[in-house]
């Protein structure tokens, strides 16, 4: 099985965290998001333990909540004593409603609006990850208005290409995010920030991309970032206390994806950082990392009901389901690969080659092509695995289709965390 929280029970049904997914489909209806709470807690603890062990003792992970944002996941993060990063005032609002300490929230983004910044500062947010000079000037102005000092990290682009898909590659020089070290703009950005009143520059941030399956790109980023920190110390007498290396550790979506050991990867990156600090006589900064996908992706399964099977003689077969790009747009956007199976016939031979098609009036509404299943029948429950990240977070009401509920599972027990959207909910803002 693709991940250890998945299994097949005596009925031949797919289980997630010990819960029968077919029974859950019957109980809550389809389409349906399932989320393994136990899995997420285990991942949070792995990151926390590893970072304190292999980096400096005050180092910590921040949950990159753009991957999956709703009240229940922020409450879980709070329970696990995780800090979080947010990329919008909406995510910040939900985190605060869930009871998160605003001092443990980091606000990212390359185009924060005036209202975003004011809202975050009024809430007492811990850190802004500042992207550009215009943003810094606004933060400075509002901090001075309030008679306070706002902590910031400056986002830099280290010029690292981790060889992932372009849409999730954010560390190259020509990224929309941050200031490039290579061009000299990062140094100018820092000098401008340091001169502004009301701002404390505590350190720096980078994020090189997603779906990275080995430690080398993170070590390469550490080389560039630590080189920059050493230069600032030697030339300007400034010693940064915080270095955020971002997120991006990969997740297995299909059998051909490699397995990555998070603890071992962080151990290797930590050893690399310690060597750099020893060689340059630089005090090990507080290291932050931002797991998002790698915390929640393999905790998720989405269930659909098969509506029909259509074969075009000499071409291909389509299996149409009662969901699609409105609840999972990643194939339409990125051609992202998934593993699918029939949850109610999990032991049957998967020998039927097909395209899994969504219900939207859109040719690109697909879950995947060239997928193999037992030949489906109307009413079968189709499961798409590893959907905890960027599915609910990216869901839409395209075609006026309502959004799915989320059921959380812990030790085999299920509970509704997000109810199914109604048609009335969907038009509640319309006048």
One Martini backbone bead per residue (centre of mass of N, CA, C, O) as a GRO file, in nm:
protein
  431
    1UNK     BB    1   0.101   0.033   0.016
    2UNK     BB    2   0.162   0.365  -0.010
    3UNK     BB    3   0.067   0.388   0.300
    4UNK     BB    4   0.046   0.304   0.644
    5UNK     BB    5  -0.267   0.426   0.674
    6UNK     BB    6  -0.324   0.198   0.469
    7UNK     BB    7  -0.587  -0.050   0.397
    8UNK     BB    8  -0.736  -0.384   0.405
    9UNK     BB    9  -1.012  -0.546   0.481
   10UNK     BB   10  -1.222  -0.822   0.512
   11UNK     BB   11  -1.418  -0.677   0.282
   12UNK     BB   12  -1.225  -0.514   0.076
   13UNK     BB   13  -1.173  -0.239   0.215
   14UNK     BB   14  -1.076   0.067   0.247
   15UNK     BB   15  -0.847   0.211   0.483
   16UNK     BB   16  -0.827   0.485   0.731
   17UNK     BB   17  -0.705   0.465   1.026
   18UNK     BB   18  -0.917   0.200   1.044
   19UNK     BB   19  -1.130   0.317   0.852
   20UNK     BB   20  -1.412   0.267   0.665
   21UNK     BB   21  -1.469   0.421   0.366
   22UNK     BB   22  -1.743   0.306   0.281
   23UNK     BB   23  -1.895   0.378   0.540
   24UNK     BB   24  -1.838   0.685   0.517
   25UNK     BB   25  -1.983   0.730   0.248
   26UNK     BB   26  -2.261   0.644   0.362
   27UNK     BB   27  -2.277   0.849   0.603
   28UNK     BB   28  -2.179   1.134   0.430
   29UNK     BB   29  -2.120   1.103   0.148
   30UNK     BB   30  -2.077   1.222  -0.186
   31UNK     BB   31  -1.830   1.381  -0.181
   32UNK     BB   32  -1.515   1.317   0.022
   33UNK     BB   33  -1.321   1.416   0.287
   34UNK     BB   34  -1.033   1.268   0.431
   35UNK     BB   35  -0.866   1.281   0.768
   36UNK     BB   36  -0.563   1.199   0.933
   37UNK     BB   37  -0.487   1.304   1.241
   38UNK     BB   38  -0.263   1.116   1.342
   39UNK     BB   39  -0.063   1.169   1.112
   40UNK     BB   40  -0.020   1.471   1.162
   41UNK     BB   41   0.088   1.450   1.449
   42UNK     BB   42   0.334   1.278   1.383
   43UNK     BB   43   0.468   1.488   1.194
   44UNK     BB   44   0.498   1.717   1.392
   45UNK     BB   45   0.684   1.557   1.589
   46UNK     BB   46   0.910   1.497   1.396
   47UNK     BB   47   0.993   1.785   1.332
   48UNK     BB   48   1.042   1.888   1.619
   49UNK     BB   49   1.252   1.681   1.709
   50UNK     BB   50   1.459   1.717   1.477
   51UNK     BB   51   1.516   2.025   1.499
   52UNK     BB   52   1.619   2.023   1.796
   53UNK     BB   53   1.848   1.810   1.741
   54UNK     BB   54   1.996   1.918   1.451
   55UNK     BB   55   1.988   2.196   1.546
   56UNK     BB   56   1.878   2.426   1.727
   57UNK     BB   57   1.684   2.424   2.013
   58UNK     BB   58   1.492   2.674   1.888
   59UNK     BB   59   1.400   2.520   1.666
   60UNK     BB   60   1.127   2.520   1.406
   61UNK     BB   61   0.819   2.451   1.287
   62UNK     BB   62   0.598   2.560   1.026
   63UNK     BB   63   0.282   2.566   0.927
   64UNK     BB   64   0.181   2.555   0.590
   65UNK     BB   65  -0.152   2.653   0.551
   66UNK     BB   66  -0.209   2.655   0.241
   67UNK     BB   67  -0.254   2.344   0.213
   68UNK     BB   68  -0.454   2.362   0.487
   69UNK     BB   69  -0.759   2.549   0.569
   70UNK     BB   70  -0.892   2.514   0.898
   71UNK     BB   71  -0.989   2.505   1.212
   72UNK     BB   72  -0.894   2.210   1.284
   73UNK     BB   73  -0.590   2.240   1.196
   74UNK     BB   74  -0.521   2.471   1.392
   75UNK     BB   75  -0.591   2.322   1.649
   76UNK     BB   76  -0.386   2.104   1.611
   77UNK     BB   77  -0.138   2.287   1.605
   78UNK     BB   78  -0.180   2.395   1.887
   79UNK     BB   79  -0.165   2.124   2.038
   80UNK     BB   80   0.141   2.080   1.902
   81UNK     BB   81   0.299   2.354   1.922
   82UNK     BB   82   0.265   2.513   1.657
   83UNK     BB   83   0.361   2.703   1.420
   84UNK     BB   84   0.256   2.946   1.164
   85UNK     BB   85   0.180   3.003   0.822
   86UNK     BB   86   0.065   3.278   0.624
   87UNK     BB   87  -0.093   3.431   0.303
   88UNK     BB   88  -0.345   3.566   0.454
   89UNK     BB   89  -0.606   3.713   0.618
   90UNK     BB   90  -0.783   3.462   0.616
   91UNK     BB   91  -0.590   3.267   0.753
   92UNK     BB   92  -0.550   3.441   1.002
   93UNK     BB   93  -0.842   3.443   1.098
   94UNK     BB   94  -0.869   3.137   1.142
   95UNK     BB   95  -0.635   3.103   1.340
   96UNK     BB   96  -0.755   3.290   1.556
   97UNK     BB   97  -1.029   3.137   1.589
   98UNK     BB   98  -0.860   2.872   1.688
   99UNK     BB   99  -0.637   3.006   1.908
  100UNK     BB  100  -0.394   3.128   1.806
  101UNK     BB  101  -0.097   3.261   1.860
  102UNK     BB  102   0.012   3.546   1.710
  103UNK     BB  103   0.322   3.507   1.785
  104UNK     BB  104   0.302   3.216   1.598
  105UNK     BB  105   0.279   3.406   1.338
  106UNK     BB  106   0.346   3.401   0.983
  107UNK     BB  107   0.363   3.647   0.714
  108UNK     BB  108   0.311   3.604   0.382
  109UNK     BB  109   0.395   3.751   0.070
  110UNK     BB  110   0.413   3.967  -0.235
  111UNK     BB  111   0.102   4.132  -0.191
  112UNK     BB  112   0.041   4.306   0.049
  113UNK     BB  113  -0.192   4.482   0.186
  114UNK     BB  114  -0.293   4.729   0.381
  115UNK     BB  115  -0.509   4.558   0.530
  116UNK     BB  116  -0.331   4.319   0.597
  117UNK     BB  117  -0.121   4.466   0.774
  118UNK     BB  118  -0.312   4.595   0.979
  119UNK     BB  119  -0.449   4.338   1.077
  120UNK     BB  120  -0.191   4.194   1.176
  121UNK     BB  121  -0.095   4.414   1.376
  122UNK     BB  122  -0.355   4.422   1.549
  123UNK     BB  123  -0.316   4.108   1.627
  124UNK     BB  124   0.003   4.052   1.692
  125UNK     BB  125   0.203   3.953   1.506
  126UNK     BB  126   0.513   3.819   1.496
  127UNK     BB  127   0.564   3.791   1.167
  128UNK     BB  128   0.712   3.916   0.883
  129UNK     BB  129   0.756   3.820   0.542
  130UNK     BB  130   0.939   4.020   0.354
  131UNK     BB  131   0.950   4.099  -0.001
  132UNK     BB  132   0.959   4.428  -0.009
  133UNK     BB  133   0.992   4.768   0.010
  134UNK     BB  134   0.697   4.859   0.019
  135UNK     BB  135   0.623   4.683   0.258
  136UNK     BB  136   0.827   4.794   0.461
  137UNK     BB  137   0.717   5.085   0.464
  138UNK     BB  138   0.443   5.011   0.579
  139UNK     BB  139   0.532   4.875   0.837
  140UNK     BB  140   0.682   5.117   0.946
  141UNK     BB  141   0.450   5.320   0.954
  142UNK     BB  142   0.256   5.149   1.143
  143UNK     BB  143   0.452   5.112   1.377
  144UNK     BB  144   0.488   5.410   1.443
  145UNK     BB  145   0.190   5.470   1.498
  146UNK     BB  146   0.200   5.241   1.747
  147UNK     BB  147   0.475   5.236   1.902
  148UNK     BB  148   0.647   4.998   1.752
  149UNK     BB  149   0.806   4.677   1.695
  150UNK     BB  150   0.858   4.489   1.402
  151UNK     BB  151   0.900   4.172   1.308
  152UNK     BB  152   1.137   4.049   1.055
  153UNK     BB  153   1.170   3.879   0.747
  154UNK     BB  154   1.370   3.832   0.462
  155UNK     BB  155   1.312   3.766   0.132
  156UNK     BB  156   1.499   3.533  -0.059
  157UNK     BB  157   1.692   3.446  -0.358
  158UNK     BB  158   1.941   3.189  -0.407
  159UNK     BB  159   1.954   3.035  -0.694
  160UNK     BB  160   1.776   2.765  -0.686
  161UNK     BB  161   1.738   2.446  -0.863
  162UNK     BB  162   1.532   2.160  -0.782
  163UNK     BB  163   1.381   2.025  -1.026
  164UNK     BB  164   1.090   2.122  -1.056
  165UNK     BB  165   0.806   2.236  -1.115
  166UNK     BB  166   0.765   2.559  -1.212
  167UNK     BB  167   0.508   2.633  -1.026
  168UNK     BB  168   0.706   2.519  -0.759
  169UNK     BB  169   0.946   2.722  -0.836
  170UNK     BB  170   1.107   2.973  -0.598
  171UNK     BB  171   1.454   3.001  -0.608
  172UNK     BB  172   1.499   3.164  -0.841
  173UNK     BB  173   1.592   3.463  -0.961
  174UNK     BB  174   1.306   3.475  -1.149
  175UNK     BB  175   1.120   3.542  -0.911
  176UNK     BB  176   0.842   3.686  -0.748
  177UNK     BB  177   1.017   3.631  -0.498
  178UNK     BB  178   1.197   3.845  -0.358
  179UNK     BB  179   1.558   3.879  -0.327
  180UNK     BB  180   1.852   3.868  -0.493
  181UNK     BB  181   2.171   3.778  -0.433
  182UNK     BB  182   2.324   3.783  -0.713
  183UNK     BB  183   2.241   4.106  -0.780
  184UNK     BB  184   2.241   4.270  -0.483
  185UNK     BB  185   1.942   4.317  -0.371
  186UNK     BB  186   1.955   4.191  -0.089
  187UNK     BB  187   2.146   4.396   0.041
  188UNK     BB  188   1.971   4.647  -0.016
  189UNK     BB  189   1.724   4.547   0.136
  190UNK     BB  190   1.855   4.531   0.412
  191UNK     BB  191   1.953   4.829   0.436
  192UNK     BB  192   1.671   4.949   0.420
  193UNK     BB  193   1.543   4.801   0.661
  194UNK     BB  194   1.751   4.899   0.880
  195UNK     BB  195   1.666   5.217   0.836
  196UNK     BB  196   1.393   5.163   0.942
  197UNK     BB  197   1.144   5.232   1.139
  198UNK     BB  198   0.985   4.980   1.340
  199UNK     BB  199   1.219   4.762   1.268
  200UNK     BB  200   1.312   4.409   1.299
  201UNK     BB  201   1.587   4.236   1.178
  202UNK     BB  202   1.627   3.884   1.236
  203UNK     BB  203   1.625   3.777   0.925
  204UNK     BB  204   1.580   3.497   0.690
  205UNK     BB  205   1.426   3.389   0.373
  206UNK     BB  206   1.346   3.075   0.203
  207UNK     BB  207   1.213   2.917  -0.111
  208UNK     BB  208   1.266   2.662  -0.365
  209UNK     BB  209   1.024   2.443  -0.333
  210UNK     BB  210   0.868   2.139  -0.444
  211UNK     BB  211   0.911   1.812  -0.443
  212UNK     BB  212   1.162   1.712  -0.256
  213UNK     BB  213   1.380   1.399  -0.238
  214UNK     BB  214   1.633   1.558  -0.117
  215UNK     BB  215   1.893   1.736   0.053
  216UNK     BB  216   2.062   1.909  -0.148
  217UNK     BB  217   1.893   2.170  -0.199
  218UNK     BB  218   1.906   2.255   0.103
  219UNK     BB  219   2.215   2.274   0.116
  220UNK     BB  220   2.244   2.482  -0.108
  221UNK     BB  221   2.075   2.699   0.032
  222UNK     BB  222   2.251   2.716   0.285
  223UNK     BB  223   2.502   2.816   0.146
  224UNK     BB  224   2.385   3.084   0.037
  225UNK     BB  225   2.266   3.199   0.299
  226UNK     BB  226   2.524   3.180   0.478
  227UNK     BB  227   2.698   3.352   0.294
  228UNK     BB  228   2.528   3.607   0.341
  229UNK     BB  229   2.553   3.622   0.650
  230UNK     BB  230   2.861   3.643   0.658
  231UNK     BB  231   2.884   3.902   0.492
  232UNK     BB  232   2.726   4.085   0.688
  233UNK     BB  233   2.916   4.049   0.921
  234UNK     BB  234   3.190   4.137   0.784
  235UNK     BB  235   3.078   4.419   0.651
  236UNK     BB  236   2.830   4.519   0.882
  237UNK     BB  237   2.795   4.371   1.173
  238UNK     BB  238   2.567   4.149   1.113
  239UNK     BB  239   2.375   3.904   1.311
  240UNK     BB  240   2.181   3.658   1.247
  241UNK     BB  241   1.915   3.467   1.427
  242UNK     BB  242   1.748   3.388   1.154
  243UNK     BB  243   1.664   3.084   0.953
  244UNK     BB  244   1.461   3.026   0.667
  245UNK     BB  245   1.418   2.724   0.454
  246UNK     BB  246   1.148   2.626   0.433
  247UNK     BB  247   1.009   2.402   0.217
  248UNK     BB  248   0.945   2.080   0.008
  249UNK     BB  249   0.901   1.809   0.099
  250UNK     BB  250   0.821   1.518  -0.027
  251UNK     BB  251   0.548   1.320  -0.180
  252UNK     BB  252   0.370   1.029  -0.224
  253UNK     BB  253   0.147   0.958  -0.502
  254UNK     BB  254   0.320   0.727  -0.627
  255UNK     BB  255   0.511   0.445  -0.659
  256UNK     BB  256   0.753   0.604  -0.814
  257UNK     BB  257   0.789   0.753  -0.575
  258UNK     BB  258   0.983   0.836  -0.335
  259UNK     BB  259   1.100   0.780  -0.023
  260UNK     BB  260   1.098   1.001   0.267
  261UNK     BB  261   1.304   1.077   0.542
  262UNK     BB  262   1.268   1.328   0.751
  263UNK     BB  263   1.472   1.286   0.975
  264UNK     BB  264   1.720   1.227   0.792
  265UNK     BB  265   1.715   1.486   0.628
  266UNK     BB  266   1.752   1.680   0.871
  267UNK     BB  267   2.018   1.563   0.963
  268UNK     BB  268   2.181   1.642   0.708
  269UNK     BB  269   2.123   1.945   0.714
  270UNK     BB  270   2.230   1.996   1.000
  271UNK     BB  271   2.523   1.904   0.949
  272UNK     BB  272   2.580   2.114   0.731
  273UNK     BB  273   2.534   2.366   0.907
  274UNK     BB  274   2.745   2.307   1.123
  275UNK     BB  275   2.986   2.319   0.931
  276UNK     BB  276   2.954   2.609   0.844
  277UNK     BB  277   2.968   2.741   1.126
  278UNK     BB  278   3.250   2.633   1.197
  279UNK     BB  279   3.409   2.750   0.945
  280UNK     BB  280   3.285   3.065   1.010
  281UNK     BB  281   3.215   3.137   1.303
  282UNK     BB  282   2.895   3.088   1.327
  283UNK     BB  283   2.613   3.121   1.484
  284UNK     BB  284   2.359   2.928   1.529
  285UNK     BB  285   2.066   2.965   1.416
  286UNK     BB  286   1.747   2.984   1.398
  287UNK     BB  287   1.558   2.724   1.262
  288UNK     BB  288   1.332   2.727   0.991
  289UNK     BB  289   1.039   2.548   0.878
  290UNK     BB  290   0.768   2.467   0.606
  291UNK     BB  291   0.551   2.244   0.650
  292UNK     BB  292   0.276   2.110   0.454
  293UNK     BB  293   0.239   1.873   0.260
  294UNK     BB  294   0.416   1.675   0.455
  295UNK     BB  295   0.180   1.680   0.678
  296UNK     BB  296  -0.114   1.630   0.494
  297UNK     BB  297  -0.135   1.463   0.233
  298UNK     BB  298  -0.127   1.146   0.347
  299UNK     BB  299  -0.402   1.206   0.521
  300UNK     BB  300  -0.558   1.198   0.243
  301UNK     BB  301  -0.897   1.123   0.116
  302UNK     BB  302  -1.102   1.080  -0.175
  303UNK     BB  303  -1.453   1.038  -0.232
  304UNK     BB  304  -1.640   0.864  -0.488
  305UNK     BB  305  -1.896   0.825  -0.728
  306UNK     BB  306  -1.984   0.628  -0.975
  307UNK     BB  307  -2.173   0.708  -1.273
  308UNK     BB  308  -1.987   0.616  -1.529
  309UNK     BB  309  -1.902   0.416  -1.829
  310UNK     BB  310  -1.696   0.512  -2.117
  311UNK     BB  311  -1.637   0.376  -2.445
  312UNK     BB  312  -1.408   0.445  -2.707
  313UNK     BB  313  -1.360   0.294  -2.979
  314UNK     BB  314  -1.007   0.288  -3.010
  315UNK     BB  315  -0.933   0.464  -2.746
  316UNK     BB  316  -1.116   0.521  -2.462
  317UNK     BB  317  -1.186   0.533  -2.108
  318UNK     BB  318  -1.449   0.659  -1.898
  319UNK     BB  319  -1.464   0.772  -1.553
  320UNK     BB  320  -1.736   0.899  -1.388
  321UNK     BB  321  -1.780   1.147  -1.135
  322UNK     BB  322  -1.907   1.351  -0.846
  323UNK     BB  323  -1.647   1.516  -0.923
  324UNK     BB  324  -1.331   1.725  -0.929
  325UNK     BB  325  -1.196   2.035  -0.998
  326UNK     BB  326  -1.344   2.163  -0.749
  327UNK     BB  327  -1.177   1.956  -0.537
  328UNK     BB  328  -0.938   1.891  -0.778
  329UNK     BB  329  -0.713   2.098  -0.969
  330UNK     BB  330  -0.418   1.969  -1.021
  331UNK     BB  331  -0.438   1.840  -1.301
  332UNK     BB  332  -0.531   2.090  -1.459
  333UNK     BB  333  -0.273   2.261  -1.372
  334UNK     BB  334  -0.012   2.017  -1.343
  335UNK     BB  335  -0.041   1.709  -1.391
  336UNK     BB  336  -0.102   1.554  -1.141
  337UNK     BB  337  -0.038   1.266  -0.970
  338UNK     BB  338  -0.236   0.966  -0.896
  339UNK     BB  339  -0.394   0.739  -0.680
  340UNK     BB  340  -0.627   0.480  -0.759
  341UNK     BB  341  -0.935   0.327  -0.622
  342UNK     BB  342  -1.154   0.080  -0.510
  343UNK     BB  343  -1.287   0.078  -0.201
  344UNK     BB  344  -1.501  -0.177  -0.245
  345UNK     BB  345  -1.245  -0.325  -0.440
  346UNK     BB  346  -0.932  -0.352  -0.328
  347UNK     BB  347  -0.863  -0.666  -0.436
  348UNK     BB  348  -0.896  -0.617  -0.715
  349UNK     BB  349  -0.802  -0.616  -1.028
  350UNK     BB  350  -0.600  -0.371  -1.203
  351UNK     BB  351  -0.708  -0.383  -1.565
  352UNK     BB  352  -0.837  -0.088  -1.622
  353UNK     BB  353  -0.803   0.147  -1.861
  354UNK     BB  354  -0.821   0.504  -1.770
  355UNK     BB  355  -1.023   0.796  -1.734
  356UNK     BB  356  -1.072   1.033  -1.483
  357UNK     BB  357  -1.382   1.209  -1.461
  358UNK     BB  358  -1.548   1.487  -1.421
  359UNK     BB  359  -1.853   1.697  -1.393
  360UNK     BB  360  -1.760   1.919  -1.555
  361UNK     BB  361  -1.793   2.165  -1.816
  362UNK     BB  362  -1.485   2.031  -1.895
  363UNK     BB  363  -1.227   1.879  -2.053
  364UNK     BB  364  -1.005   1.927  -1.805
  365UNK     BB  365  -1.184   1.745  -1.610
  366UNK     BB  366  -0.942   1.572  -1.431
  367UNK     BB  367  -0.762   1.326  -1.239
  368UNK     BB  368  -0.672   1.120  -1.479
  369UNK     BB  369  -0.452   0.928  -1.684
  370UNK     BB  370  -0.374   0.612  -1.726
  371UNK     BB  371  -0.553   0.436  -1.534
  372UNK     BB  372  -0.595   0.172  -1.288
  373UNK     BB  373  -0.876  -0.056  -1.261
  374UNK     BB  374  -1.130  -0.198  -1.180
  375UNK     BB  375  -1.403  -0.243  -1.339
  376UNK     BB  376  -1.637  -0.023  -1.322
  377UNK     BB  377  -1.938   0.067  -1.147
  378UNK     BB  378  -2.217   0.182  -1.069
  379UNK     BB  379  -2.151   0.297  -0.727
  380UNK     BB  380  -1.878   0.302  -0.688
  381UNK     BB  381  -1.588   0.365  -0.483
  382UNK     BB  382  -1.369   0.624  -0.537
  383UNK     BB  383  -1.021   0.658  -0.462
  384UNK     BB  384  -0.811   0.930  -0.370
  385UNK     BB  385  -0.487   0.970  -0.296
  386UNK     BB  386  -0.328   1.215  -0.145
  387UNK     BB  387  -0.548   1.491  -0.053
  388UNK     BB  388  -0.456   1.698   0.187
  389UNK     BB  389  -0.324   1.881  -0.036
  390UNK     BB  390  -0.458   2.115  -0.243
  391UNK     BB  391  -0.782   2.079  -0.231
  392UNK     BB  392  -0.952   2.234  -0.031
  393UNK     BB  393  -0.776   2.497  -0.068
  394UNK     BB  394  -0.865   2.494  -0.406
  395UNK     BB  395  -1.152   2.513  -0.399
  396UNK     BB  396  -1.465   2.544  -0.586
  397UNK     BB  397  -1.774   2.684  -0.765
  398UNK     BB  398  -1.769   2.564  -1.022
  399UNK     BB  399  -2.076   2.529  -1.169
  400UNK     BB  400  -2.215   2.547  -0.890
  401UNK     BB  401  -2.049   2.371  -0.691
  402UNK     BB  402  -2.024   2.224  -0.402
  403UNK     BB  403  -1.857   2.184  -0.118
  404UNK     BB  404  -1.683   1.977   0.081
  405UNK     BB  405  -1.641   1.772   0.331
  406UNK     BB  406  -1.479   1.704   0.653
  407UNK     BB  407  -1.329   1.405   0.782
  408UNK     BB  408  -1.206   1.307   1.088
  409UNK     BB  409  -0.941   1.077   1.197
  410UNK     BB  410  -0.904   0.890   1.516
  411UNK     BB  411  -0.848   0.581   1.587
  412UNK     BB  412  -1.123   0.514   1.396
  413UNK     BB  413  -1.258   0.784   1.456
  414UNK     BB  414  -1.528   0.997   1.356
  415UNK     BB  415  -1.554   1.352   1.235
  416UNK     BB  416  -1.700   1.651   1.175
  417UNK     BB  417  -1.530   1.954   1.050
  418UNK     BB  418  -1.680   1.997   0.764
  419UNK     BB  419  -1.945   2.092   0.611
  420UNK     BB  420  -2.158   2.078   0.369
  421UNK     BB  421  -2.231   2.265   0.120
  422UNK     BB  422  -2.478   2.476   0.024
  423UNK     BB  423  -2.665   2.662  -0.181
  424UNK     BB  424  -2.707   2.887   0.026
  425UNK     BB  425  -2.410   2.931   0.088
  426UNK     BB  426  -2.321   3.005  -0.205
  427UNK     BB  427  -2.538   3.275  -0.202
  428UNK     BB  428  -2.494   3.454   0.069
  429UNK     BB  429  -2.343   3.715  -0.091
  430UNK     BB  430  -2.585   3.762  -0.263
  431UNK     BB  431  -2.809   4.041  -0.393
   0.00000   0.00000   0.00000
